[in-house]
Amino acid sequence: MKLKIYLGASCPPLQSLEYKTGDWGTMHAFVDKEKCTGCKICEQYCPDLCIEVKEFEDKKHAVVDYNYCKGCGVCASVCPQGAIKMELKELFKV
């Protein structure tokens, strides 16, 4: 039997879109659209590329793809506006 081991990662580099990992964690990122300035810092630091800044009619703001967000909190920690908060997923609320 042949095994592939990826040290420090759950899948090969740049292939995480093939693996929906959003149900792994207990938290997810919530973006406050009013506070978000669309600076793209969260997009640059997200280890799973699940945040994208999109342009809407009135302004740009970050959008999280919950199919891939593991809830690591990197985006919330780097947001200069404090527009991203980590929230407990509904499944885990008692």
HELIX and SHEET records of a PDB file:
HELIX    1   1 SER A   16  GLU A   18  5                                   3    
HELIX    2   2 ILE A   41  TYR A   45  1                                   5    
HELIX    3   3 VAL A   74  VAL A   78  1                                   5    
HELIX    4   4 GLU A   90  PHE A   92  5                                   3    
SHEET    1   A 2 MET A  27  VAL A  31  0                                        
SHEET    2   A 2 ILE A  84  LEU A  88 -1                                        
SHEET    1   B 2 ILE A  51  GLU A  55  0                                        
SHEET    2   B 2 LYS A  60  VAL A  64 -1                                        
END                                                                             
